[in-house]
Amino acid sequence: MPGKKLTDQLIYELTDEQRLALQELAEIAAKELVLAEEITELTENVRKSHQELGFKSSDSPKSLFEDPEIEVLISSKARFKIENVREQIKRALKKAIDAGLGDLEIVQRQAKIYGVPLDSSS
């Protein structure tokens, strides 16, 4: 079933509970964006440093900095945090659905992405 688009007008028509559910979802989405940007920045910095210093990752590194998995290692803290944020998104989506927002397109799309059922009784 096609959902409703989220518009300013629709937001004005929502209950306080529904607005709070959307606000929570928005705040968590902002956290996810910041963490994704942090991971991208860390990864790009490692690549840039490797280029500037002439290092090449290899299967037999001579230092930790040359290790082929250094990008993942350096960004692991942010990667762990982003997984926690994704769990928060699932909970926020469930709250939004329980508040009667399962008919919004954005909630439907994100529920599908995060594996959250649109049936509020689940």
C-alpha positions in Angstrom: 0.0 0.0 0.0 1.5 3.4 -0.9 2.2 5.6 2.0 1.9 9.3 2.7 4.8 11.7 1.9 6.2 13.5 4.9 5.4 17.2 4.5 5.3 20.3 6.7 1.5 20.3 6.5 1.4 16.6 7.6 3.8 17.3 10.5 1.4 20.1 11.8 -1.5 17.6 11.8 0.4 15.0 13.9 -0.3 14.3 17.5 2.4 15.3 20.1 3.3 11.6 20.5 3.7 11.2 16.7 5.9 14.4 16.5 8.1 13.1 19.3 8.5 9.8 17.6 9.6 11.5 14.4 11.9 13.9 16.3 13.6 10.9 18.0 14.1 9.3 14.6 15.5 12.5 13.2 18.0 12.9 16.0 19.2 9.3 15.7 19.5 9.8 11.9 21.7 12.8 12.5 24.0 10.7 14.8 24.2 8.1 12.1 25.2 10.7 9.5 27.9 12.1 11.8 29.4 8.7 12.4 29.3 7.8 8.7 31.1 11.0 7.9 33.7 10.2 10.6 34.4 6.8 9.1 34.7 8.3 5.7 37.1 11.0 7.0 39.3 8.6 8.9 39.5 6.3 5.9 40.4 9.1 3.5 43.0 10.5 5.9 44.7 7.1 6.1 44.7 6.8 2.3 46.0 10.4 1.9 48.8 9.8 4.5 49.8 6.6 2.7 50.0 8.4 -0.6 52.0 11.4 0.9 54.4 9.1 2.7 54.8 6.7 -0.1 53.5 3.7 1.9 51.7 0.9 0.2 49.7 -1.7 2.0 51.0 -5.1 1.6 50.5 -8.7 2.7 53.8 -8.4 4.6 53.7 -5.0 6.3 56.7 -3.7 8.2 54.6 -1.6 10.5 51.0 -1.3 11.7 50.5 1.7 9.5 51.3 -0.4 6.4 48.8 -3.1 7.3 46.1 -3.7 4.7 43.4 -3.6 7.4 44.5 -0.4 9.1 41.5 1.6 7.7 39.1 -0.8 9.4 41.1 -0.8 12.6 41.3 3.0 12.8 37.6 3.4 12.2 36.5 0.5 14.3 35.3 2.7 17.2 33.0 4.7 14.9 31.9 1.5 13.2 30.9 0.0 16.6 29.0 3.2 17.4 27.2 3.2 14.1 25.9 -0.4 14.8 24.5 0.9 18.2 22.8 3.8 16.4 21.2 1.3 13.9 19.7 -0.6 16.9 18.4 2.8 18.2 16.9 3.4 14.7 15.1 0.1 14.9 13.6 1.0 18.3 12.6 4.5 17.1 10.9 3.0 14.0 9.0 0.6 16.2 7.9 3.6 18.4 6.9 5.5 15.2 4.8 2.6 14.0 3.2 2.1 17.4 2.3 5.8 17.3 0.4 5.3 14.1 3.1 6.5 11.6 3.4 3.2 9.7 1.5 4.9 6.8 4.4 7.3 6.1 6.6 6.5 3.1 9.7 7.3 5.0 8.8 5.0 7.8 7.8 2.2 5.4 11.1 2.5 3.5 13.2 2.6 6.6 11.3 -0.3 8.3 12.1 -2.4 5.2 15.8 -1.5 5.3 16.1 -2.2 9.1 13.8 -5.2 9.1 11.2 -3.7 11.3 7.6 -5.0 10.7 5.0 -2.4 9.9 2.4 -4.3 12.0 2.5 -2.5 15.4 1.4 -5.7 17.2 4.7 -7.4 16.4 
